[in-house]
Amino acid sequence: MTLASQGGFETLFLGFVAAFVLASTLTLYRVARGPTPHDRVIAVNATGTTTVLVLALVAAAFDQPGFLDVAIVYALLNFLVSIAISKFTVERGGVL
Amino acid sequence: MTLIWVSVGLIVAGLFFTLVAAVGLVRMPDLYTRAHATSKTDTLGTVLTLAGVALAFEAGVPRAKLLILAVFMLITNPTATHAITRSAYDQGIEPWTDDGGDAE
């Protein structure tokens, strides 16, 4: 039983979720538009960070602590993707 | 009951910083300025929001998981941005300057 899932705070937390989704939509603009591939990678990284926050907020609002494991795995994958793409572009020279 | 309001305040602060990071990512003229604006601001917003969510849970395993997640994001988010920006510089992407550089 979280503090957020009782007394009307669930709606407030879902409103926060909506605001964070709006922020990640702004970063998706840079994913679609960015002139260089590195712009896109940085924007995808920011989008993934916001997704982790959305998962944590949903876990609090719906009283589902299992979503926190999903958030941790998502953060790990987000970091791994950024490191892998940066290594790949340096060694292969402009493939991406 | 005051703890939930502290939590809401932290989440609002984190939301502000996350929105500022998104606006910086859209409006800045260059890859390096975008990375600068996004990495620092997004990290601060993430840690603030995760602290707020941790206060919304009761003490126990979920709060410990959120603490681990906050520390992890605090370490990895600037590291990932640094790696990407360094690979961009190694590939020869020139930084934008005010005299004659073409923005966007």
N, CA and C atoms of all chains as a GROMACS GRO file, in nm:
protein
  600
    1MET      N    1   0.086  -0.121   0.000
    1MET     CA    2   0.000   0.000   0.000
    1MET      C    3   0.089   0.125   0.000
    2THR      N    4   0.098   0.188  -0.112
    2THR     CA    5   0.180   0.309  -0.114
    2THR      C    6   0.098   0.428  -0.067
    3LEU      N    7   0.170   0.533  -0.029
    3LEU     CA    8   0.102   0.657   0.010
    3LEU      C    9   0.032   0.720  -0.110
    4ALA      N   10   0.088   0.692  -0.231
    4ALA     CA   11   0.034   0.758  -0.349
    4ALA      C   12  -0.094   0.693  -0.399
    5SER      N   13  -0.119   0.568  -0.360
    5SER     CA   14  -0.235   0.499  -0.417
    5SER      C   15  -0.360   0.516  -0.332
    6GLN      N   16  -0.360   0.610  -0.239
    6GLN     CA   17  -0.478   0.631  -0.157
    6GLN      C   18  -0.504   0.781  -0.142
    7GLY      N   19  -0.628   0.813  -0.118
    7GLY     CA   20  -0.664   0.952  -0.089
    7GLY      C   21  -0.654   1.045  -0.208
    8GLY      N   22  -0.683   0.997  -0.328
    8GLY     CA   23  -0.689   1.086  -0.442
    8GLY      C   24  -0.555   1.122  -0.502
    9PHE      N   25  -0.446   1.070  -0.446
    9PHE     CA   26  -0.316   1.102  -0.503
    9PHE      C   27  -0.286   1.023  -0.629
   10GLU      N   28  -0.366   0.916  -0.651
   10GLU     CA   29  -0.345   0.837  -0.772
   10GLU      C   30  -0.366   0.921  -0.898
   11THR      N   31  -0.474   1.002  -0.897
   11THR     CA   32  -0.501   1.089  -1.013
   11THR      C   33  -0.390   1.191  -1.032
   12LEU      N   34  -0.339   1.244  -0.921
   12LEU     CA   35  -0.232   1.343  -0.930
   12LEU      C   36  -0.107   1.280  -0.991
   13PHE      N   37  -0.076   1.157  -0.948
   13PHE     CA   38   0.043   1.092  -1.003
   13PHE      C   39   0.024   1.057  -1.150
   14LEU      N   40  -0.097   1.022  -1.187
   14LEU     CA   41  -0.120   0.995  -1.330
   14LEU      C   42  -0.110   1.124  -1.412
   15GLY      N   43  -0.147   1.238  -1.350
   15GLY     CA   44  -0.124   1.365  -1.416
   15GLY      C   45   0.024   1.394  -1.436
   16PHE      N   46   0.105   1.360  -1.335
   16PHE     CA   47   0.250   1.373  -1.352
   16PHE      C   48   0.300   1.285  -1.465
   17VAL      N   49   0.244   1.163  -1.475
   17VAL     CA   50   0.281   1.073  -1.584
   17VAL      C   51   0.253   1.138  -1.720
   18ALA      N   52   0.136   1.202  -1.731
   18ALA     CA   53   0.101   1.268  -1.857
   18ALA      C   54   0.200   1.380  -1.889
   19ALA      N   55   0.242   1.456  -1.787
   19ALA     CA   56   0.336   1.565  -1.812
   19ALA      C   57   0.472   1.511  -1.855
   20PHE      N   58   0.516   1.401  -1.793
   20PHE     CA   59   0.644   1.343  -1.835
   20PHE      C   60   0.637   1.287  -1.977
   21VAL      N   61   0.522   1.231  -2.013
   21VAL     CA   62   0.506   1.181  -2.150
   21VAL      C   63   0.512   1.297  -2.248
   22LEU      N   64   0.457   1.413  -2.210
   22LEU     CA   65   0.467   1.532  -2.295
   22LEU      C   66   0.613   1.572  -2.314
   23ALA      N   67   0.691   1.570  -2.206
   23ALA     CA   68   0.833   1.605  -2.217
   23ALA      C   69   0.906   1.507  -2.308
   24SER      N   70   0.873   1.379  -2.299
   24SER     CA   71   0.943   1.283  -2.385
   24SER      C   72   0.898   1.298  -2.530
   25THR      N   73   0.778   1.349  -2.553
   25THR     CA   74   0.737   1.378  -2.691
   25THR      C   75   0.822   1.490  -2.749
   26LEU      N   76   0.857   1.589  -2.667
   26LEU     CA   77   0.946   1.695  -2.714
   26LEU      C   78   1.082   1.639  -2.755
   27THR      N   79   1.135   1.542  -2.678
   27THR     CA   80   1.264   1.486  -2.716
   27THR      C   81   1.252   1.400  -2.843
   28LEU      N   82   1.135   1.343  -2.867
   28LEU     CA   83   1.118   1.265  -2.990
   28LEU      C   84   1.126   1.352  -3.115
   29TYR      N   85   1.097   1.482  -3.099
   29TYR     CA   86   1.116   1.574  -3.212
   29TYR      C   87   1.262   1.572  -3.256
   30ARG      N   88   1.354   1.574  -3.159
   30ARG     CA   89   1.496   1.574  -3.195
   30ARG      C   90   1.539   1.439  -3.251
   31VAL      N   91   1.474   1.332  -3.209
   31VAL     CA   92   1.505   1.201  -3.267
   31VAL      C   93   1.470   1.200  -3.415
   32ALA      N   94   1.356   1.257  -3.450
   32ALA     CA   95   1.313   1.256  -3.590
   32ALA      C   96   1.393   1.356  -3.674
   33ARG      N   97   1.434   1.467  -3.614
   33ARG     CA   98   1.488   1.578  -3.690
   33ARG      C   99   1.640   1.581  -3.693
   34GLY      N  100   1.706   1.534  -3.585
   34GLY     CA  101   1.846   1.560  -3.562
   34GLY      C  102   1.937   1.541  -3.681
   35PRO      N  103   2.023   1.638  -3.712
   35PRO     CA  104   2.104   1.628  -3.834
   35PRO      C  105   2.207   1.514  -3.826
   36THR      N  106   2.270   1.495  -3.713
   36THR     CA  107   2.370   1.389  -3.702
   36THR      C  108   2.314   1.270  -3.624
   37PRO      N  109   2.372   1.151  -3.644
   37PRO     CA  110   2.325   1.035  -3.567
   37PRO      C  111   2.344   1.052  -3.417
   38HIS      N  112   2.448   1.128  -3.378
   38HIS     CA  113   2.472   1.144  -3.234
   38HIS      C  114   2.361   1.225  -3.168
   39ASP      N  115   2.305   1.320  -3.242
   39ASP     CA  116   2.188   1.391  -3.192
   39ASP      C  117   2.075   1.295  -3.159
   40ARG      N  118   2.055   1.203  -3.251
   40ARG     CA  119   1.946   1.107  -3.229
   40ARG      C  120   1.974   1.019  -3.109
   41VAL      N  121   2.100   0.977  -3.094
   41VAL     CA  122   2.132   0.889  -2.981
   41VAL      C  123   2.112   0.962  -2.848
   42ILE      N  124   2.156   1.087  -2.842
   42ILE     CA  125   2.136   1.163  -2.719
   42ILE      C  126   1.987   1.183  -2.690
   43ALA      N  127   1.910   1.209  -2.796
   43ALA     CA  128   1.766   1.227  -2.775
   43ALA      C  129   1.698   1.097  -2.732
   44VAL      N  130   1.741   0.984  -2.789
   44VAL     CA  131   1.684   0.855  -2.747
   44VAL      C  132   1.721   0.827  -2.601
   45ASN      N  133   1.843   0.866  -2.564
   45ASN     CA  134   1.884   0.850  -2.424
   45ASN      C  135   1.794   0.931  -2.330
   46ALA      N  136   1.764   1.055  -2.369
   46ALA     CA  137   1.675   1.138  -2.287
   46ALA      C  138   1.534   1.079  -2.282
   47THR      N  139   1.488   1.026  -2.394
   47THR     CA  140   1.355   0.964  -2.397
   47THR      C  141   1.350   0.843  -2.303
   48GLY      N  142   1.457   0.762  -2.306
   48GLY     CA  143   1.460   0.646  -2.218
   48GLY      C  144   1.464   0.683  -2.072
   49THR      N  145   1.536   0.792  -2.040
   49THR     CA  146   1.538   0.839  -1.901
   49THR      C  147   1.399   0.879  -1.855
   50THR      N  148   1.326   0.949  -1.942
   50THR     CA  149   1.190   0.988  -1.908
   50THR      C  150   1.099   0.867  -1.894
   51THR      N  151   1.126   0.763  -1.976
   51THR     CA  152   1.046   0.641  -1.965
   51THR      C  153   1.066   0.572  -1.831
   52VAL      N  154   1.190   0.574  -1.781
   52VAL     CA  155   1.218   0.517  -1.649
   52VAL      C  156   1.137   0.591  -1.542
   53LEU      N  157   1.132   0.724  -1.555
   53LEU     CA  158   1.055   0.802  -1.458
   53LEU      C  159   0.907   0.770  -1.466
   54VAL      N  160   0.856   0.751  -1.589
   54VAL     CA  161   0.715   0.717  -1.606
   54VAL      C  162   0.684   0.582  -1.542
   55LEU      N  163   0.776   0.486  -1.560
   55LEU     CA  164   0.755   0.353  -1.499
   55LEU      C  165   0.752   0.363  -1.346
   56ALA      N  166   0.842   0.443  -1.289
   56ALA     CA  167   0.844   0.456  -1.143
   56ALA      C  168   0.717   0.522  -1.092
   57LEU      N  169   0.670   0.625  -1.165
   57LEU     CA  170   0.548   0.694  -1.123
   57LEU      C  171   0.425   0.603  -1.134
   58VAL      N  172   0.420   0.522  -1.238
   58VAL     CA  173   0.308   0.429  -1.254
   58VAL      C  174   0.311   0.323  -1.143
   59ALA      N  175   0.432   0.279  -1.106
   59ALA     CA  176   0.445   0.184  -0.996
   59ALA      C  177   0.391   0.242  -0.867
   60ALA      N  178   0.416   0.372  -0.844
   60ALA     CA  179   0.365   0.434  -0.721
   60ALA      C  180   0.214   0.454  -0.729
   61ALA      N  181   0.164   0.494  -0.844
   61ALA     CA  182   0.022   0.527  -0.854
   61ALA      C  183  -0.066   0.403  -0.845
   62PHE      N  184  -0.022   0.293  -0.906
   62PHE     CA  185  -0.104   0.173  -0.909
   62PHE      C  186  -0.065   0.073  -0.801
   63ASP      N  187   0.032   0.108  -0.716
   63ASP     CA  188   0.076   0.021  -0.608
   63ASP      C  189   0.125  -0.114  -0.662
   64GLN      N  190   0.212  -0.107  -0.758
   64GLN     CA  191   0.270  -0.227  -0.820
   64GLN      C  192   0.422  -0.218  -0.811
   65PRO      N  193   0.482  -0.263  -0.702
   65PRO     CA  194   0.629  -0.250  -0.690
   65PRO      C  195   0.705  -0.332  -0.793
   66GLY      N  196   0.640  -0.428  -0.859
   66GLY     CA  197   0.709  -0.505  -0.962
   66GLY      C  198   0.751  -0.421  -1.081
   67PHE      N  199   0.683  -0.307  -1.104
   67PHE     CA  200   0.722  -0.220  -1.215
   67PHE      C  201   0.860  -0.160  -1.193
   68LEU      N  202   0.905  -0.155  -1.066
   68LEU     CA  203   1.037  -0.097  -1.040
   68LEU      C  204   1.148  -0.183  -1.098
   69ASP      N  205   1.127  -0.315  -1.100
   69ASP     CA  206   1.225  -0.403  -1.164
   69ASP      C  207   1.234  -0.374  -1.313
   70VAL      N  208   1.119  -0.351  -1.374
   70VAL     CA  209   1.117  -0.315  -1.516
   70VAL      C  210   1.193  -0.185  -1.538
   71ALA      N  211   1.175  -0.090  -1.446
   71ALA     CA  212   1.243   0.040  -1.460
   71ALA      C  213   1.393   0.022  -1.450
   72ILE      N  214   1.439  -0.062  -1.357
   72ILE     CA  215   1.584  -0.084  -1.341
   72ILE      C  216   1.642  -0.149  -1.466
   73VAL      N  217   1.573  -0.249  -1.520
   73VAL     CA  218   1.623  -0.315  -1.641
   73VAL      C  219   1.623  -0.218  -1.759
   74TYR      N  220   1.521  -0.132  -1.766
   74TYR     CA  221   1.515  -0.035  -1.875
   74TYR      C  222   1.631   0.064  -1.866
   75ALA      N  223   1.664   0.106  -1.743
   75ALA     CA  224   1.777   0.198  -1.727
   75ALA      C  225   1.907   0.132  -1.768
   76LEU      N  226   1.926   0.005  -1.732
   76LEU     CA  227   2.046  -0.068  -1.773
   76LEU      C  228   2.056  -0.076  -1.924
   77LEU      N  229   1.947  -0.111  -1.991
   77LEU     CA  230   1.949  -0.124  -2.136
   77LEU      C  231   1.974   0.010  -2.203
   78ASN      N  232   1.919   0.116  -2.145
   78ASN     CA  233   1.937   0.250  -2.200
   78ASN      C  234   2.085   0.288  -2.200
   79PHE      N  235   2.151   0.264  -2.087
   79PHE     CA  236   2.293   0.293  -2.076
   79PHE      C  237   2.373   0.208  -2.174
   80LEU      N  238   2.337   0.079  -2.183
   80LEU     CA  239   2.411  -0.013  -2.269
   80LEU      C  240   2.399   0.028  -2.416
   81VAL      N  241   2.281   0.071  -2.458
   81VAL     CA  242   2.262   0.114  -2.597
   81VAL      C  243   2.350   0.233  -2.629
   82SER      N  244   2.355   0.331  -2.538
   82SER     CA  245   2.435   0.450  -2.565
   82SER      C  246   2.583   0.416  -2.576
   83ILE      N  247   2.633   0.335  -2.482
   83ILE     CA  248   2.774   0.299  -2.486
   83ILE      C  249   2.806   0.217  -2.612
   84ALA      N  250   2.717   0.124  -2.646
   84ALA     CA  251   2.743   0.038  -2.761
   84ALA      C  252   2.745   0.120  -2.890
   85ILE      N  253   2.652   0.213  -2.905
   85ILE     CA  254   2.648   0.290  -3.028
   85ILE      C  255   2.768   0.383  -3.038
   86SER      N  256   2.811   0.441  -2.926
   86SER     CA  257   2.928   0.530  -2.932
   86SER      C  258   3.054   0.451  -2.968
   87LYS      N  259   3.072   0.332  -2.911
   87LYS     CA  260   3.185   0.248  -2.948
   87LYS      C  261   3.178   0.208  -3.095
   88PHE      N  262   3.061   0.171  -3.138
   88PHE     CA  263   3.042   0.122  -3.275
   88PHE      C  264   3.075   0.229  -3.377
   89THR      N  265   3.029   0.351  -3.355
   89THR     CA  266   3.053   0.456  -3.453
   89THR      C  267   3.200   0.494  -3.456
   90VAL      N  268   3.271   0.488  -3.345
   90VAL     CA  269   3.412   0.524  -3.348
   90VAL      C  270   3.491   0.419  -3.423
   91GLU      N  271   3.462   0.292  -3.399
   91GLU     CA  272   3.546   0.189  -3.459
   91GLU      C  273   3.511   0.163  -3.605
   92ARG      N  274   3.385   0.178  -3.642
   92ARG     CA  275   3.348   0.147  -3.779
   92ARG      C  276   3.345   0.271  -3.869
   93GLY      N  277   3.356   0.389  -3.810
   93GLY     CA  278   3.371   0.508  -3.891
   93GLY      C  279   3.250   0.547  -3.973
   94GLY      N  280   3.145   0.593  -3.907
   94GLY     CA  281   3.034   0.652  -3.979
   94GLY      C  282   2.939   0.553  -4.042
   95VAL      N  283   2.930   0.434  -3.985
   95VAL     CA  284   2.832   0.339  -4.038
   95VAL      C  285   2.692   0.383  -4.001
   96LEU      N  286   2.676   0.426  -3.879
   96LEU     CA  287   2.542   0.466  -3.835
   96LEU      C  288   2.513   0.609  -3.878
   97MET      N  289   0.111   1.233   0.654
   97MET     CA  290   0.042   1.302   0.544
   97MET      C  291   0.128   1.413   0.486
   98THR      N  292   0.221   1.464   0.569
   98THR     CA  293   0.308   1.567   0.511
   98THR      C  294   0.411   1.506   0.416
   99LEU      N  295   0.442   1.376   0.439
   99LEU     CA  296   0.545   1.312   0.357
   99LEU      C  297   0.502   1.306   0.210
  100ILE      N  298   0.371   1.284   0.188
  100ILE     CA  299   0.326   1.276   0.049
  100ILE      C  300   0.336   1.412  -0.019
  101TRP      N  301   0.320   1.519   0.059
  101TRP     CA  302   0.334   1.651  -0.003
  101TRP      C  303   0.480   1.683  -0.034
  102VAL      N  304   0.572   1.637   0.053
  102VAL     CA  305   0.714   1.649   0.019
  102VAL      C  306   0.744   1.574  -0.110
  103SER      N  307   0.685   1.454  -0.122
  103SER     CA  308   0.702   1.373  -0.243
  103SER      C  309   0.650   1.446  -0.366
  104VAL      N  310   0.531   1.506  -0.353
  104VAL     CA  311   0.473   1.578  -0.467
  104VAL      C  312   0.560   1.698  -0.505
  105GLY      N  313   0.615   1.768  -0.404
  105GLY     CA  314   0.702   1.880  -0.434
  105GLY      C  315   0.828   1.839  -0.507
  106LEU      N  316   0.887   1.726  -0.465
  106LEU     CA  317   1.008   1.677  -0.534
  106LEU      C  318   0.976   1.637  -0.677
  107ILE      N  319   0.859   1.575  -0.698
  107ILE     CA  320   0.825   1.532  -0.834
  107ILE      C  321   0.799   1.654  -0.922
  108VAL      N  322   0.738   1.759  -0.866
  108VAL     CA  323   0.715   1.880  -0.946
  108VAL      C  324   0.847   1.943  -0.985
  109ALA      N  325   0.943   1.946  -0.891
  109ALA     CA  326   1.076   2.000  -0.924
  109ALA      C  327   1.143   1.916  -1.033
  110GLY      N  328   1.133   1.785  -1.020
  110GLY     CA  329   1.192   1.699  -1.122
  110GLY      C  330   1.126   1.715  -1.257
  111LEU      N  331   0.994   1.737  -1.255
  111LEU     CA  332   0.921   1.760  -1.381
  111LEU      C  333   0.968   1.888  -1.448
  112PHE      N  334   0.991   1.993  -1.367
  112PHE     CA  335   1.041   2.119  -1.421
  112PHE      C  336   1.175   2.099  -1.490
  113PHE      N  337   1.267   2.029  -1.422
  113PHE     CA  338   1.400   2.012  -1.482
  113PHE      C  339   1.395   1.923  -1.606
  114THR      N  340   1.306   1.821  -1.604
  114THR     CA  341   1.294   1.736  -1.722
  114THR      C  342   1.239   1.815  -1.841
  115LEU      N  343   1.142   1.903  -1.815
  115LEU     CA  344   1.088   1.985  -1.924
  115LEU      C  345   1.194   2.081  -1.977
  116VAL      N  346   1.276   2.137  -1.885
  116VAL     CA  347   1.383   2.227  -1.930
  116VAL      C  348   1.483   2.152  -2.017
  117ALA      N  349   1.513   2.027  -1.979
  117ALA     CA  350   1.604   1.946  -2.061
  117ALA      C  351   1.546   1.920  -2.199
  118ALA      N  352   1.415   1.894  -2.206
  118ALA     CA  353   1.353   1.868  -2.336
  118ALA      C  354   1.354   1.994  -2.422
  119VAL      N  355   1.328   2.109  -2.361
  119VAL     CA  356   1.329   2.234  -2.437
  119VAL      C  357   1.470   2.265  -2.486
  120GLY      N  358   1.571   2.239  -2.400
  120GLY     CA  359   1.709   2.260  -2.443
  120GLY      C  360   1.747   2.168  -2.557
  121LEU      N  361   1.697   2.046  -2.554
  121LEU     CA  362   1.726   1.951  -2.662
  121LEU      C  363   1.664   1.996  -2.792
  122VAL      N  364   1.550   2.063  -2.786
  122VAL     CA  365   1.484   2.106  -2.909
  122VAL      C  366   1.546   2.235  -2.962
  123ARG      N  367   1.580   2.329  -2.875
  123ARG     CA  368   1.610   2.464  -2.920
  123ARG      C  369   1.758   2.498  -2.934
  124MET      N  370   1.847   2.418  -2.876
  124MET     CA  371   1.989   2.453  -2.883
  124MET      C  372   2.044   2.431  -3.024
  125PRO      N  373   2.148   2.507  -3.064
  125PRO     CA  374   2.187   2.508  -3.205
  125PRO      C  375   2.280   2.396  -3.248
  126ASP      N  376   2.333   2.317  -3.157
  126ASP     CA  377   2.448   2.233  -3.188
  126ASP      C  378   2.438   2.103  -3.110
  127LEU      N  379   2.510   2.001  -3.158
  127LEU     CA  380   2.514   1.873  -3.085
  127LEU      C  381   2.572   1.891  -2.945
  128TYR      N  382   2.681   1.966  -2.935
  128TYR     CA  383   2.750   1.976  -2.806
  128TYR      C  384   2.670   2.057  -2.706
  129THR      N  385   2.609   2.167  -2.752
  129THR     CA  386   2.526   2.245  -2.660
  129THR      C  387   2.403   2.166  -2.618
  130ARG      N  388   2.348   2.088  -2.712
  130ARG     CA  389   2.232   2.005  -2.677
  130ARG      C  390   2.268   1.900  -2.573
  131ALA      N  391   2.384   1.835  -2.593
  131ALA     CA  392   2.426   1.733  -2.497
  131ALA      C  393   2.452   1.795  -2.360
  132HIS      N  394   2.513   1.914  -2.362
  132HIS     CA  395   2.541   1.985  -2.236
  132HIS      C  396   2.411   2.016  -2.162
  133ALA      N  397   2.316   2.075  -2.234
  133ALA     CA  398   2.190   2.113  -2.170
  133ALA      C  399   2.114   1.991  -2.122
  134THR      N  400   2.116   1.885  -2.202
  134THR     CA  401   2.030   1.771  -2.170
  134THR      C  402   2.086   1.685  -2.058
  135SER      N  403   2.217   1.657  -2.062
  135SER     CA  404   2.269   1.558  -1.968
  135SER      C  405   2.259   1.607  -1.824
  136LYS      N  406   2.302   1.729  -1.799
  136LYS     CA  407   2.303   1.777  -1.660
  136LYS      C  408   2.161   1.797  -1.608
  137THR      N  409   2.078   1.864  -1.688
  137THR     CA  410   1.944   1.895  -1.639
  137THR      C  411   1.860   1.770  -1.624
  138ASP      N  412   1.875   1.677  -1.718
  138ASP     CA  413   1.795   1.555  -1.712
  138ASP      C  414   1.837   1.468  -1.594
  139THR      N  415   1.968   1.468  -1.563
  139THR     CA  416   2.014   1.391  -1.447
  139THR      C  417   1.955   1.445  -1.318
  140LEU      N  418   1.957   1.578  -1.304
  140LEU     CA  419   1.901   1.637  -1.183
  140LEU      C  420   1.751   1.610  -1.171
  141GLY      N  421   1.680   1.624  -1.283
  141GLY     CA  422   1.537   1.597  -1.280
  141GLY      C  423   1.506   1.453  -1.247
  142THR      N  424   1.587   1.361  -1.300
  142THR     CA  425   1.566   1.219  -1.273
  142THR      C  426   1.585   1.187  -1.126
  143VAL      N  427   1.694   1.238  -1.068
  143VAL     CA  428   1.721   1.207  -0.927
  143VAL      C  429   1.614   1.267  -0.836
  144LEU      N  430   1.571   1.388  -0.868
  144LEU     CA  431   1.466   1.451  -0.786
  144LEU      C  432   1.336   1.371  -0.794
  145THR      N  433   1.298   1.330  -0.916
  145THR     CA  434   1.173   1.257  -0.932
  145THR      C  435   1.179   1.121  -0.863
  146LEU      N  436   1.292   1.052  -0.877
  146LEU     CA  437   1.303   0.920  -0.814
  146LEU      C  438   1.302   0.933  -0.662
  147ALA      N  439   1.360   1.041  -0.609
  147ALA     CA  440   1.353   1.063  -0.464
  147ALA      C  441   1.209   1.087  -0.421
  148GLY      N  442   1.133   1.163  -0.502
  148GLY     CA  443   0.993   1.186  -0.470
  148GLY      C  444   0.912   1.058  -0.472
  149VAL      N  445   0.935   0.974  -0.573
  149VAL     CA  446   0.862   0.847  -0.580
  149VAL      C  447   0.901   0.756  -0.464
  150ALA      N  448   1.030   0.760  -0.424
  150ALA     CA  449   1.073   0.678  -0.311
  150ALA      C  450   1.003   0.720  -0.183
  151LEU      N  451   0.976   0.851  -0.168
  151LEU     CA  452   0.902   0.895  -0.048
  151LEU      C  453   0.756   0.854  -0.056
  152ALA      N  454   0.704   0.837  -0.177
  152ALA     CA  455   0.563   0.796  -0.190
  152ALA      C  456   0.542   0.651  -0.151
  153PHE      N  457   0.648   0.568  -0.165
  153PHE     CA  458   0.637   0.431  -0.116
  153PHE      C  459   0.662   0.427   0.034
  154GLU      N  460   0.612   0.320   0.097
  154GLU     CA  461   0.646   0.300   0.237
  154GLU      C  462   0.786   0.241   0.248
  155ALA      N  463   0.845   0.252   0.366
  155ALA     CA  464   0.982   0.204   0.383
  155ALA      C  465   0.988   0.054   0.360
  156GLY      N  466   1.089   0.012   0.287
  156GLY     CA  467   1.101  -0.129   0.256
  156GLY      C  468   1.179  -0.152   0.129
  157VAL      N  469   1.154  -0.265   0.066
  157VAL     CA  470   1.230  -0.304  -0.053
  157VAL      C  471   1.208  -0.208  -0.170
  158PRO      N  472   1.083  -0.162  -0.200
  158PRO     CA  473   1.069  -0.069  -0.313
  158PRO      C  474   1.147   0.059  -0.296
  159ARG      N  475   1.154   0.111  -0.174
  159ARG     CA  476   1.231   0.233  -0.154
  159ARG      C  477   1.380   0.210  -0.178
  160ALA      N  478   1.428   0.092  -0.135
  160ALA     CA  479   1.569   0.058  -0.161
  160ALA      C  480   1.596   0.045  -0.310
  161LYS      N  481   1.500  -0.015  -0.382
  161LYS     CA  482   1.517  -0.028  -0.528
  161LYS      C  483   1.523   0.109  -0.595
  162LEU      N  484   1.438   0.201  -0.548
  162LEU     CA  485   1.438   0.335  -0.608
  162LEU      C  486   1.567   0.408  -0.576
  163LEU      N  487   1.622   0.384  -0.456
  163LEU     CA  488   1.750   0.447  -0.421
  163LEU      C  489   1.862   0.396  -0.512
  164ILE      N  490   1.863   0.263  -0.533
  164ILE     CA  491   1.963   0.204  -0.623
  164ILE      C  492   1.948   0.262  -0.764
  165LEU      N  493   1.822   0.274  -0.809
  165LEU     CA  494   1.797   0.328  -0.942
  165LEU      C  495   1.845   0.473  -0.954
  166ALA      N  496   1.824   0.553  -0.847
  166ALA     CA  497   1.866   0.693  -0.850
  166ALA      C  498   2.018   0.703  -0.857
  167VAL      N  499   2.088   0.623  -0.778
  167VAL     CA  500   2.234   0.625  -0.781
  167VAL      C  501   2.286   0.580  -0.918
  168PHE      N  502   2.220   0.478  -0.973
  168PHE     CA  503   2.259   0.428  -1.105
  168PHE      C  504   2.242   0.535  -1.213
  169MET      N  505   2.128   0.603  -1.211
  169MET     CA  506   2.106   0.708  -1.311
  169MET      C  507   2.204   0.822  -1.292
  170LEU      N  508   2.236   0.853  -1.166
  170LEU     CA  509   2.330   0.962  -1.139
  170LEU      C  510   2.468   0.931  -1.196
  171ILE      N  511   2.506   0.803  -1.200
  171ILE     CA  512   2.636   0.767  -1.254
  171ILE      C  513   2.628   0.752  -1.406
  172THR      N  514   2.527   0.682  -1.458
  172THR     CA  515   2.532   0.641  -1.598
  172THR      C  516   2.488   0.748  -1.696
  173ASN      N  517   2.401   0.839  -1.655
  173ASN     CA  518   2.348   0.934  -1.752
  173ASN      C  519   2.456   1.030  -1.804
  174PRO      N  520   2.537   1.092  -1.717
  174PRO     CA  521   2.647   1.174  -1.772
  174PRO      C  522   2.752   1.091  -1.843
  175THR      N  523   2.774   0.967  -1.798
  175THR     CA  524   2.872   0.882  -1.864
  175THR      C  525   2.832   0.852  -2.008
  176ALA      N  526   2.706   0.819  -2.028
  176ALA     CA  527   2.658   0.788  -2.163
  176ALA      C  528   2.668   0.910  -2.253
  177THR      N  529   2.629   1.026  -2.201
  177THR     CA  530   2.636   1.147  -2.283
  177THR      C  531   2.781   1.181  -2.317
  178HIS      N  532   2.871   1.161  -2.219
  178HIS     CA  533   3.013   1.185  -2.245
  178HIS      C  534   3.065   1.093  -2.354
  179ALA      N  535   3.027   0.966  -2.350
  179ALA     CA  536   3.076   0.871  -2.450
  179ALA      C  537   3.026   0.908  -2.589
  180ILE      N  538   2.898   0.945  -2.598
  180ILE     CA  539   2.843   0.979  -2.730
  180ILE      C  540   2.908   1.105  -2.784
  181THR      N  541   2.925   1.207  -2.696
  181THR     CA  542   2.983   1.332  -2.742
  181THR      C  543   3.128   1.314  -2.783
  182ARG      N  544   3.201   1.229  -2.710
  182ARG     CA  545   3.339   1.205  -2.744
  182ARG      C  546   3.351   1.131  -2.878
  183SER      N  547   3.260   1.036  -2.901
  183SER     CA  548   3.265   0.967  -3.030
  183SER      C  549   3.230   1.063  -3.142
  184ALA      N  550   3.141   1.158  -3.115
  184ALA     CA  551   3.107   1.258  -3.217
  184ALA      C  552   3.228   1.345  -3.247
  185TYR      N  553   3.303   1.383  -3.144
  185TYR     CA  554   3.421   1.466  -3.168
  185TYR      C  555   3.530   1.388  -3.240
  186ASP      N  556   3.543   1.259  -3.209
  186ASP     CA  557   3.641   1.176  -3.280
  186ASP      C  558   3.604   1.160  -3.426
  187GLN      N  559   3.477   1.167  -3.456
  187GLN     CA  560   3.434   1.154  -3.594
  187GLN      C  561   3.446   1.283  -3.672
  188GLY      N  562   3.483   1.393  -3.604
  188GLY     CA  563   3.509   1.517  -3.673
  188GLY      C  564   3.389   1.608  -3.688
  189ILE      N  565   3.294   1.600  -3.600
  189ILE     CA  566   3.182   1.695  -3.602
  189ILE      C  567   3.229   1.823  -3.534
  190GLU      N  568   3.226   1.933  -3.609
  190GLU     CA  569   3.282   2.058  -3.556
  190GLU      C  570   3.185   2.124  -3.460
  191PRO      N  571   3.236   2.182  -3.352
  191PRO     CA  572   3.147   2.259  -3.264
  191PRO      C  573   3.098   2.386  -3.334
  192TRP      N  574   2.976   2.425  -3.299
  192TRP     CA  575   2.915   2.543  -3.359
  192TRP      C  576   2.975   2.667  -3.295
  193THR      N  577   3.014   2.765  -3.378
  193THR     CA  578   3.059   2.894  -3.324
  193THR      C  579   2.971   3.002  -3.382
  194ASP      N  580   2.981   3.121  -3.321
  194ASP     CA  581   2.885   3.225  -3.355
  194ASP      C  582   2.914   3.286  -3.491
  195ASP      N  583   3.039   3.280  -3.536
  195ASP     CA  584   3.073   3.347  -3.661
  195ASP      C  585   3.065   3.250  -3.778
  196GLY      N  586   2.954   3.252  -3.845
  196GLY     CA  587   2.944   3.180  -3.971
  196GLY      C  588   2.914   3.033  -3.963
  197GLY      N  589   2.907   2.978  -3.843
  197GLY     CA  590   2.870   2.838  -3.835
  197GLY      C  591   2.722   2.822  -3.868
  198ASP      N  592   2.689   2.714  -3.934
  198ASP     CA  593   2.549   2.695  -3.968
  198ASP      C  594   2.480   2.615  -3.858
  199ALA      N  595   2.387   2.680  -3.795
  199ALA     CA  596   2.314   2.613  -3.688
  199ALA      C  597   2.222   2.508  -3.748
  200GLU      N  598   2.182   2.416  -3.663
  200GLU     CA  599   2.090   2.303  -3.695
  200GLU      C  600   2.155   2.196  -3.779
   0.00000   0.00000   0.00000
